Amino acid sequence: MKKELNAEELHITTLNRIRDSHLSTYEKSWDNESLRYIMEEPKEIDELLYDILKRINQWRDGLSFEFIVEQLTKLGQAPSLLYDDNGFFAVTSEGMQEVAMDEFTPTDLHINHWIEAKLWKPTIREALYFYLDNEI
């Protein structure tokens, strides 16, 4: 069963689709021979980005954690929710992933995060708000 979006979520989702359309058109204009884009980057890409981020912050109390992270990911962010053994949460995009050097050997990939003490919050929502206030 698919969840019905509320008005704020629908507006943000629509803006993100419009932004994605502009971005897709721009990326399709890449010319391999000249190694440049044929068209100028549409200013709407950045304008919509800032508008979406503003709306996420403005309506964050009525948006679910999952929705916010999904929309930020579509904007090129990489927020990660972390949990420590003491019951605290952090949302961060800082991290490093080890990449396997041998393409023929199956291997596990690991991502490491360096988390400052100030990032750890007692609830997921507080951790998300701290991320939005300080990273976005």
Phi, psi and omega in degrees: 000126182271135180287136176280134181283142173281175186301317181294316180297318179297318180297312180296317179299318179296315178299320180294323177294318178297315178300316180297324178296314177298317181296318179297316178299317179296314182295328178289345180276002179295133179248116182292333180287315181269351181055046177204166176279138180288321181259159176284145180297125181297132180295339179297334180300308180287322179299316178293323177304309181295322178295317179296314179299320178298316181291322176300314179293320182294320186252015188301332178294332181262002181254144179284156177304313183300317180297314181300313181296319178299315181292320177297322178296319178296337179271001179097003175282168177222061182289136178238136176266124180241150180230137176253169183290351180265005178088020180252158182236152173218145172241125183211159174244003179277130178178171180222134179248132175280135181246135180294135181272334181262110186290347183262351181257119176297137181212157174277142174256143181236146173240133181247137178241142172252113187247122175286152182303325183294342180281336183285126182232155183287342179227158178298318182298317178296321179296319178295315179298320178298317178299312181298320182288332188247340184251337186256000000 
